[in-house]
């Protein structure tokens, strides 16, 4: 059996984290097992123990990855006008690009108060709030963020429910009043 180089091990770990980030956002933390996570990265279940202490540790890294991706995609938009930000945020995205504030919220709510996953979520949330609402925090932008997240969660829960068009229109109308 050949040993994996440190560079290859680092690439394998990053592949697992990226795959876990996508799968957890799609299926939820309890909806995906270690075997599926590892297979999606092209690795065996046995490789998990070499890379991560627990599933919670992997979930925390996957959560951090998701928030870093969100920061990159929202970064340029966050400094523009609020309407463009809201339009971008509310536009459909594939699961691997979906906002972790919405896709991971319920999993985090069900996690233990001292979990690494919850800590990673809270850290990521704080960074996105600062990115979008500023420092010091703009109450109008903070309200817009809460409205966008709420509308996104409701859309995911209801799909093409006609009322959601009205909810999203209200969020967009509010965003026009900010800048």
Beta strands, then each sheet from edge to edge (+ up, - down):
end
